[in-house]
């Protein structure tokens, strides 16, 4: 698997560096889905886990929406892919509707990425938003999203390798 991703800047300010790493992780997710059919991307290939690549893309669209639209921008929002499956409050999206497609999930995810960028445009890394009875910085949210993507990209590595043997960063 060849991956064309921009390397995060090596000598930039904090916000640009964090955005660069988040974009790198986003590009990694997209590369893990490249060239797959809807059926392949909907395959839970690492038993006993029901996790699929389409489900990961849907979940990360939900994550983008919850953190940037909800937390950073303070907007109310509805889940994209149905109600949360986890009553503890974690974003859902993992379950696939019968008509779910990888291209549809990717289109929705890409739109959420655009909305995310708009939600924090013009803000500084130290700017805060209300969160869990306190305040959270944009810096913290960006670092959390880099971590969230990196963790799920590890899942995507295993799922993709089991689907068609493709490996690579």
C-alpha positions, 0 to 999 in steps of 0.5 A: 500500500502506497500512501501519499501524505504530507509530512507534518511541518518540522518547524512551525508554530504549535497550532500549525504543527497540531493541525499538520499531525491531525491531517496526517492521521486523517490522510492515513485513515483515507489511505487504509480505505483506498481501493476497497469495495463496499463489501470489503470495507464492511467486512469484520475481518479480525474476529471476534471484533465486529469492527469494519473500515466503514464503521471506523470512518463513520465513527471518526465522522461522529468524533469530528462532529462531537469535538469540533461542532459540539465542544469547540464551537458549542453548537448542538448537534445530532449524531450522524449515523444514529443514536449513540450505542454506548450509554457512557457517552462515547461517539457511535457510528461503528454499526453499519446500516444495511445501505451503508457504503464506504463512499457514503461514509467517506463523503460524510467524514470529509464534510465533517472534516471541513466543518471541523476546520471551520469550527476552530478557524481563527482560534488560538491553541490556548483558546478554551471551550466549556467541557465537563464542568470546566474548560478545555483548550483547543490544544487539548482537543487537537491532541486528543483527535490526533490520539483518537485517529492514531489508535483507530488507524492501528485498528485499520491497519489490522483490518485492511491486512486481513481483508487483502494483505495490504500493509504499510503506513 
